[in-house]
Every structure is written in C-alpha cells, then in structure tokens.
Amino acid sequence: MLLSDRDFRDVVRNAPLVSIDLVMTDPSGAVLMGWRKNEPAKGTWFVPGGRIRKDEKIGDAFNRIVLAETGLAKRIEDSRFGGVYEHLYTENCFGEAGFGTHYCVLAYVVHLGERPQITLDRQHTKFEWLVAASPDVHPYSRAYFDLLT
C-alpha cells in the first residue's frame, strides 16, 4: 500500500519505519554501496535498502527492494538474516525542520558469486563495491561489516 506524501509525512513525524537493508557482498568481501542523493544520509555511501509497506510480507518486501534498488532478482531465501538495527536521523526525506526519521532495520546479508551489473535507482548517483575503511561510508552501514567476520 502506498501512502500519499501527506500521510507518509505524518508517519515519519510520529512513528518508526520498518525497513530492510541489503548487505550484498562480492567474492572478495566488498560490499555494494550507493552514494545517497536524498535524506536521510544524503552525501554518504550506504547499502541499498527500503521500507516495508503496510500488509507486505517481509519476503515480498525483500524481493521488491532488491529489484528496485539494484535491478537484481534475489529472494529472501538467498540471504542470511543479520539482525535488527536502529537508525535515528535528525533529517527527513521531506527536507523539513522539526522532525527526524526513525528506522527499525532488518539487515540481510546476500553473498554474490560475482559482481553483477547494478541498475542505478532514483536514490543514488552511483554504486561502488567498498570495504569498511572506505571514506564516507555512513556509520550505520559501516556497522554491517561486523556481519561479515
């Protein structure tokens, strides 16, 4: 179910969002990261991910998010659950002052046998395969590297 911008703004202002983050690795252990062009986390490297919609099963959301964010077709069964994370931002995607964004994040690790062609989405200007020491990796995404050890 898609909310109107007005209804979604009310949700962001008043409730946490449940989302999925994709920790996608290549054979060398590098993680796929996108350069964010919108808030929150604008101007940083962040793993692909997205919100779970009302009445959407987690597996269906996983499939939709992987396809929308990367152009790849992966199923939740192709991944390993990495845990629950909490992301708190002072910013929101509307660029409005006075409220931030609160995410409860389900992290999933997807090991890929090769570096596939990634389709650029509307939230990122580019994708790169990075390691934890790379500059400008957002601290919330940097925490996911602990899942790989």
HELIX and SHEET records of a PDB file:
HELIX    1   1 ASP A    5  ASN A   14  1                                  10    
HELIX    2   2 ILE A   58  THR A   70  1                                  13    
HELIX    3   3 ILE A   76  ASP A   78  5                                   3    
HELIX    4   4 PRO A  139  ARG A  142  1                                   4    
HELIX    5   5 ALA A  143  LEU A  148  5                                   6    
SHEET    1   A 4 GLY A  49  ARG A  51  0                                        
SHEET    2   A 4 LEU A  17  THR A  25 -1                                        
SHEET    3   A 4 THR A 101  HIS A 111  1                                        
SHEET    4   A 4 ARG A  80  TYR A  89 -1                                        
SHEET    1   B 3 TRP A  45  PHE A  46  0                                        
SHEET    2   B 3 VAL A  31  ARG A  36 -1                                        
SHEET    3   B 3 HIS A 124  LEU A 130 -1                                        
END                                                                             
